[in-house]
Amino acid sequence: MDQLGAFVPNQVRPDYWILQAMAQLFPHLRGEENIPGFGVILTVLVLLLTGIFAANILGRRLLEVGESILKRIPIVRSIYMSVKQVSDTLFSDSGNAFRKAVLVQFPHQGTWSVGFVTGIPSGEISDKLGGELISVFVPTTPNPTSGFLFMAKADDVKELDMSVDEALKYVISLGVVMPSAKPLIYPQAQALSSEPAVAVKG
């Protein structure tokens, strides 16, 4: 990240002007063209200022203008509105997208995954399948914003006592963060889980 600025003229680089100002305050930095890690710090600072800007009245107004422009673009409009509706439902403070944490057999019989009940299928889906069905979302890990949607029979899933928040933490942490309830320990499973961790070479 720090090397990207090497291809940009100094006159238009904000970090260049910041370094010049810092050199006035700290003479020992005079003559330095690059400080290791400064690009990361600058990026975090820009993101922080962007968040502060978006939170005020002017920032919200500009976001509304940008949103109105996106809504006028035919293909982009449908994609943007769908993503916005889903994100508002999933991440709003009052959202009730995930009603209950459950276990569902996925990706095949005998293998269980943590899922979340999102509702009851209706309309054509209910008419075609029949029976007592529920919609279950199985998130991927460690990024739970993508996953798989299933229409499953209520009898085929196992309801969990843990809360939705606890189940999400369990998924995001790759199964490391367990709820406070005392787990059941089986000899073979305990032997596997007690093996020393192996570092993954990237």
C-alpha positions as CSV (number, residue, x, y, z in Angstrom):
1,M,0.0,0.0,0.0
2,D,2.9,2.3,0.8
3,Q,4.4,1.8,-2.7
4,L,1.3,2.9,-4.6
5,G,2.1,6.5,-4.0
6,A,5.4,6.2,-5.9
7,F,3.4,6.4,-9.2
8,V,1.6,9.6,-8.3
9,P,3.2,13.1,-8.6
10,N,4.1,14.7,-5.3
11,Q,1.9,17.7,-6.0
12,V,-1.3,15.7,-5.9
13,R,-0.3,13.3,-3.1
14,P,-1.9,14.3,0.3
15,D,0.7,12.3,2.2
16,Y,3.4,14.5,0.6
17,W,1.8,17.6,1.9
18,I,1.3,16.0,5.3
19,L,4.9,15.0,5.4
20,Q,6.0,18.6,4.6
21,A,3.8,19.9,7.4
22,M,5.2,17.3,9.8
23,A,8.8,18.2,8.8
24,Q,8.1,21.7,10.0
25,L,7.0,20.4,13.4
26,F,9.6,17.6,13.6
27,P,12.9,18.7,11.9
28,H,14.4,15.2,12.0
29,L,11.8,14.1,9.4
30,R,13.1,16.7,6.9
31,G,14.1,15.0,3.7
32,E,12.1,11.8,4.3
33,E,10.1,10.9,1.2
34,N,8.5,7.8,2.7
35,I,7.7,6.7,6.2
36,P,7.0,2.9,6.5
37,G,3.4,2.4,7.5
38,F,2.4,5.9,6.8
39,G,0.2,4.9,3.9
40,V,-1.8,2.5,6.2
41,I,-2.2,5.3,8.8
42,L,-3.3,7.7,6.1
43,T,-5.9,5.2,4.7
44,V,-7.4,4.7,8.2
45,L,-7.5,8.4,8.7
46,V,-9.3,8.9,5.4
47,L,-11.8,6.2,6.2
48,L,-12.4,7.8,9.6
49,L,-12.9,11.2,8.1
50,T,-15.2,9.8,5.5
51,G,-17.4,8.2,8.2
52,I,-17.6,11.4,10.1
53,F,-18.4,13.3,7.0
54,A,-21.2,10.8,6.0
55,A,-22.7,11.1,9.5
56,N,-23.4,14.9,9.2
57,I,-26.2,16.6,7.3
58,L,-24.0,17.5,4.3
59,G,-22.7,14.0,4.0
60,R,-26.2,12.5,4.2
61,R,-27.3,14.9,1.5
62,L,-24.5,13.8,-0.8
63,L,-25.3,10.2,-0.2
64,E,-28.9,10.8,-1.1
65,V,-27.8,12.5,-4.3
66,G,-25.5,9.5,-5.1
67,E,-28.3,7.1,-4.4
68,S,-30.7,8.9,-6.6
69,I,-28.2,8.7,-9.5
70,L,-27.8,5.0,-9.0
71,K,-31.6,4.6,-9.1
72,R,-31.7,6.1,-12.5
73,I,-29.4,3.6,-14.1
74,P,-31.5,0.6,-15.3
75,I,-29.4,-2.5,-14.5
76,V,-27.5,-0.9,-11.6
77,R,-30.7,0.2,-10.1
78,S,-32.1,-3.3,-9.6
79,I,-28.8,-4.6,-8.2
80,Y,-28.4,-1.7,-5.9
81,M,-31.9,-1.8,-4.5
82,S,-31.8,-5.5,-3.9
83,V,-28.5,-5.3,-2.1
84,K,-29.6,-2.3,-0.1
85,Q,-32.9,-4.0,1.0
86,V,-31.0,-7.1,2.1
87,S,-28.3,-5.1,4.0
88,D,-30.8,-2.9,5.7
89,T,-32.7,-5.9,6.9
90,L,-29.7,-7.9,8.0
91,F,-27.7,-5.1,9.7
92,S,-30.3,-2.7,11.1
93,D,-30.6,-2.4,14.9
94,S,-34.2,-3.3,14.7
95,G,-33.9,-6.0,12.1
96,N,-35.4,-9.4,12.6
97,A,-33.9,-11.2,9.6
98,F,-32.5,-14.2,11.6
99,R,-35.2,-15.5,13.9
100,K,-33.6,-18.7,15.3
101,A,-30.3,-20.6,15.1
102,V,-30.7,-24.2,13.9
103,L,-28.6,-27.1,12.7
104,V,-29.3,-28.4,9.2
105,Q,-27.7,-31.3,7.3
106,F,-25.4,-29.7,4.8
107,P,-23.6,-30.2,2.4
108,H,-24.7,-33.8,2.6
109,Q,-26.5,-36.2,4.9
110,G,-24.6,-36.8,8.2
111,T,-22.8,-33.5,8.1
112,W,-24.3,-30.6,10.1
113,S,-24.0,-26.9,9.6
114,V,-25.2,-23.9,11.6
115,G,-28.1,-22.1,9.9
116,F,-30.6,-19.4,10.6
117,V,-34.4,-19.5,10.1
118,T,-35.3,-16.5,8.0
119,G,-39.0,-17.2,7.5
120,I,-41.7,-19.5,6.1
121,P,-41.9,-19.9,2.3
122,S,-45.1,-18.7,0.8
123,G,-46.7,-18.3,-2.6
124,E,-45.5,-20.5,-5.4
125,I,-42.7,-22.2,-3.4
126,S,-45.2,-23.3,-0.7
127,D,-47.7,-24.5,-3.3
128,K,-45.1,-26.5,-5.2
129,L,-43.4,-28.2,-2.2
130,G,-46.2,-28.5,0.2
131,G,-45.8,-29.5,3.9
132,E,-44.5,-27.5,6.8
133,L,-41.4,-25.8,5.4
134,I,-39.0,-23.1,6.8
135,S,-36.4,-21.0,5.0
136,V,-32.9,-21.6,6.4
137,F,-29.9,-19.5,5.5
138,V,-26.5,-21.3,6.0
139,P,-23.7,-18.7,6.0
140,T,-20.2,-19.2,4.9
141,T,-17.3,-18.8,7.3
142,P,-15.6,-16.6,8.3
143,N,-17.6,-14.2,6.0
144,P,-21.3,-14.7,6.9
145,T,-22.6,-12.2,4.3
146,S,-22.7,-15.0,1.7
147,G,-24.1,-18.5,2.0
148,F,-26.9,-20.8,0.9
149,L,-30.7,-20.6,1.2
150,F,-32.6,-23.8,1.8
151,M,-36.3,-24.7,2.0
152,A,-36.3,-27.4,4.6
153,K,-39.0,-29.4,6.4
154,A,-39.3,-28.2,10.0
155,D,-38.7,-31.8,11.2
156,D,-35.4,-32.0,9.4
157,V,-33.7,-29.2,11.3
158,K,-32.6,-29.2,15.0
159,E,-33.3,-26.0,16.9
160,L,-30.4,-24.6,19.0
161,D,-30.7,-23.0,22.4
162,M,-27.9,-20.5,21.7
163,S,-29.0,-17.0,20.5
164,V,-28.5,-15.7,17.0
165,D,-25.6,-13.5,18.1
166,E,-23.9,-16.5,19.7
167,A,-24.4,-18.6,16.6
168,L,-23.0,-15.9,14.4
169,K,-19.9,-15.6,16.6
170,Y,-19.5,-19.3,16.4
171,V,-19.6,-19.2,12.6
172,I,-17.3,-16.2,12.2
173,S,-14.7,-17.6,14.6
174,L,-14.6,-20.9,12.6
175,G,-16.1,-22.7,15.6
176,V,-13.5,-21.5,18.1
177,V,-15.8,-19.1,20.1
178,M,-18.3,-21.3,21.9
179,P,-21.4,-20.2,23.8
180,S,-21.1,-20.2,27.6
181,A,-23.1,-23.4,28.0
182,K,-21.0,-26.4,29.0
183,P,-20.3,-28.5,25.9
184,L,-20.8,-32.3,25.7
185,I,-17.4,-34.0,25.3
186,Y,-17.1,-37.3,23.4
187,P,-13.7,-39.2,23.6
188,Q,-13.0,-39.3,19.9
189,A,-14.0,-35.6,19.4
190,Q,-12.0,-34.6,22.4
191,A,-8.9,-36.4,21.0
192,L,-9.2,-34.6,17.6
193,S,-9.8,-31.2,19.2
194,S,-6.8,-31.6,21.5
195,E,-4.3,-32.0,18.6
196,P,-1.9,-29.1,18.4
197,A,-2.8,-26.4,15.9
198,V,-0.8,-26.4,12.7
199,A,0.2,-23.1,11.2
200,V,-1.1,-22.5,7.7
201,K,1.5,-21.3,5.3
202,G,0.2,-18.6,3.0
